[in-house]
Amino acid sequence: MRVYAGKAIYDDPWSYCDDRFKIAGQWYGIPMVMASTNTLATEIVKSSDDEIVFKLRQEYKPKLSPKAKIIDNMSCKFKAHQGRR
C-alpha cells in the first residue's frame, strides 16, 4: 500500500481512483475480471528526485469478451519522503 502516496490519482478508460486504497483495489481486482494483460510499451516522460511520469500502453483481454482492448494511459508517481505519507 505504501507504494502510492495517500492522495495518489490513477485515471484510465476503465476506472478513476483518487487514493491509494482504491488504486490497490483496482490492481488486485484485475485478475478477477481479465483473462490476460500485457504491457505493450512504456515511455518515461519525466524523471526527477521527487516524481516520475510515464506513458503506458497495455492490452487487456476481459474474461467475458472475445476481443482484447488496448489502453493508453499516463501515470505520475510522487516519491514519498521519509516521515510523510
Phi and psi in degrees as a GROMACS rama.xvg file:
@    title "Ramachandran Plot"
@    xaxis  label "Phi"
@    yaxis  label "Psi"
@TYPE xy
-79.7056  1.58832  ARG-2
-64.9848  -35.3497  VAL-3
-104.306  146.143  TYR-4
-66.1472  154.994  ALA-5
-54.4494  -36.4004  GLY-6
-107.027  30.7463  LYS-7
-63.3705  149.814  ALA-8
-125.773  134.526  ILE-9
-130.153  126.732  TYR-10
-137.282  122.657  ASP-11
-147.174  178.268  ASP-12
-62.04  -17.8573  PRO-13
-87.3555  -33.6991  TRP-14
-160.32  166.865  SER-15
-131.385  124.262  TYR-16
-125.921  129.985  CYS-17
-118.547  21.0913  ASP-18
-159.859  167.104  ASP-19
-66.7028  -25.9901  ARG-20
-70.6534  -39.6587  PHE-21
-68.1305  -39.3249  LYS-22
-62.7751  -46.4616  ILE-23
-61.4234  -40.9013  ALA-24
-60.5644  -40.2907  GLY-25
-63.726  -49.8079  GLN-26
-65.974  -36.4818  TRP-27
-73.2086  -24.7358  TYR-28
-84.4126  -18.2384  GLY-29
-53.1997  -47.1843  ILE-30
-62.2373  -20.2899  PRO-31
-75.2488  -28.6902  MET-32
-114.007  -13.4137  VAL-33
-110.996  134.139  MET-34
-73.0869  -34.9547  ALA-35
-158.606  154.882  SER-36
-137.732  141.037  THR-37
-136.327  132.092  ASN-38
-82.8261  120.36  THR-39
-94.081  -33.3112  LEU-40
-161.576  149.548  ALA-41
-135.995  148.393  THR-42
-145.809  122.174  GLU-43
-79.5417  122.375  ILE-44
-92.2853  -38.6245  VAL-45
-151.761  140.808  LYS-46
-144.479  127.177  SER-47
-140.422  -176.37  SER-48
-64.074  -28.1011  ASP-49
-105.812  -18.559  ASP-50
-149.905  160.643  GLU-51
-137.473  133.116  ILE-52
-120.01  129.069  VAL-53
-143.96  153.421  PHE-54
-95.9916  145.673  LYS-55
-138.332  130.699  LEU-56
-116.123  121.987  ARG-57
-129.736  150.795  GLN-58
-111.118  124.956  GLU-59
-113.415  137.282  TYR-60
-119.819  101.32  LYS-61
-63.4846  148.227  PRO-62
-62.9543  -34.1248  LYS-63
-96.3811  10.0052  LEU-64
-128.792  140.402  SER-65
-79.5547  -9.92111  PRO-66
-113.859  134.779  LYS-67
-80.6309  156.792  ALA-68
-127.544  135.258  LYS-69
-97.2755  129.994  ILE-70
-120.079  130.698  ILE-71
-106.471  133.92  ASP-72
-145.969  165.242  ASN-73
-121.762  134.448  MET-74
-124.607  138.767  SER-75
-122.784  122.555  CYS-76
-117.744  128.544  LYS-77
-102.016  133.382  PHE-78
-76.0399  131.601  LYS-79
-76.5516  135.422  ALA-80
-87.9574  152.189  HIS-81
-51.2983  125.814  GLN-82
87.2016  -8.58665  GLY-83
-111.667  144.237  ARG-84
